[in-house]
């Protein structure tokens, strides 16, 4: 399992169509911007790939990065991943 650093990075889940030229080489989408790095496949879904961008760079260039990724052939959608807080349940909760 990958360890993600949501404090230092913003993560994008990129969904690819079955005919996408990036399906067999998703890391080629990292060419979107020098700060975009391919993290890997999301779970068992080979058509959804995860990319990371340093937070500081994301705040400066998010429109350029999203525009480039969304314009690529075979990219169905790009979702910015939000951090979900996990709640710890205590033994005395009802």
N, C-alpha and C positions, 0 to 999 in steps of 0.2 A: 504494500500500500504506500502511496506517495504521501510525503509530508509536505503540506502546503503552508506557506508563510503569508497569511492574509494581511499582516501588518506591513510587510515590506512590498507586497505585490498585489496587483489586480489580476484576476483570472477571467479569461473568456472561454466559453464553451462554443465551439464552432461546429455546426451541423452541416454535413456534406451530403449531397445527393448521390445516388448509386452510380451516376455517370460522371461524377466529379473527377477531374484529373488529379486532384489532391488526395483521393481516397487511398491510393497506394503509396503516396509520399507526402503525408500531411505536414512534415517539417518544412516543406517548400513554402508553406504559407508564412513562415517566419520572416520571409523577405519583405513582409508588409512594412517593417520598420526595424531599424537596428536593435531596438530594445525588446522586440517581440521574440519570445522563446517558446518552442514547442515543449510541453510538459509530458504529453502522452495521451493515450486513449482514455475515454471516460468509461470506466467499468468494462463491460463486455461489448459495448457499442462501438464498433469500429468506424461508424459514420459520425461519431461525435468526438472531437479532439479538444484537448485543453491547452491553452496558451497562457503564458504569464507575461506581465509587463510591470516593471518597477513603478510603484505608486507615484513617485515624483514625475516620472516620464508620462504616465497615464494622465495625470492632471494637466499636463502641458499639451499633449498630442492626441487625446482620445478621439476627437472628431476625424483626424487624419487616419488613424489606425482603423477605426470602425468603417470609414468610407472605403478604404482600400480593401478590407476583408469582405465587406458586403458586395463589392463590385467584382469579385473573383468568380469565374465560371465554376458552377457546381456548389457554391456556398449557399445553403438554404437559409440559415439564420445565424446570428451571433448574439449570444447572451452573456451579459456581464454577471459573474457569479457573486452573490451576496454571502456574507458571513452569517451563519445561523448560530445563535447562542444555544447551547445545550443546558437544560435545567437539570440540576441534581435533585433527585427526590429524596426527601428525608423519610425515615422509618415511621414518623408519627403523622404523616399527611393522610388525609382522607380524600 
